[in-house]
């Protein structure tokens, strides 16, 4: 989910933010919607299933503003620590 939103490789291959085009509720999107229910911009973009790169960039910027990207990074770090602890 996160790589699709933040990876330059995805952007260059035109599969950037493909979850938005497919209308999928990815981890950062769910976080934003749950924590900011009064802000309907992301859900509206998701419903459009847009292929418009500028609209997708707006959505990713919104996820960053709402802290959903940082939250997702932190969740990934947490899960990695848990896995590493389990392997020891």
C-alpha positions, -999 to +999 in steps of 0.1 A: +000+000+000+027+025+010+051+017-018+023+023-043+017+058-028+053+069-022+077+049-045+092+068-074+093+036-094+055+033-092+051+069-103+075+064-133+056+032-143+022+050-142+009+027-115+011+054-089-016+053-063-033+024-082-054+017-051-072+050-057-080+040-093-092+006-081-112+021-052-094+000-026-093+010+010-055+008+017-041+010+052-033+048+050-066+056+035-085+037+062-064+055+089-073+089+074-110+081+070-113+067+105-094+095+122-108+124+101-144+115+093-154+151+087-129+153+058-147+136+028-121+145+002-103+111+002-135+091+002-148+112-027-116+106-047-117+069-039-153+067-052-142+083-085-117+056-092-096+083-109-067+078-132-059+115-130-023+118-117-028+153-103-058+142-083-039+112-070-010+135-060-036+157-041-048+126-023-013+115-013-005+150-001-038+149+019-027+116+035+006+132+044-011+162+059-034+140+080-004+120+093-016+088+077+016+082+058+037+086+090+012+064+108+017+037+082+055+039+084+053+036+121+030+006+119+054-011+095+083-004+119+063-019+147+054-050+128+090-055+117+102-052+154+076-078+164+087-102+136+123-098+145+116-104+182+096-135+173+125-148+152+150-146+181 
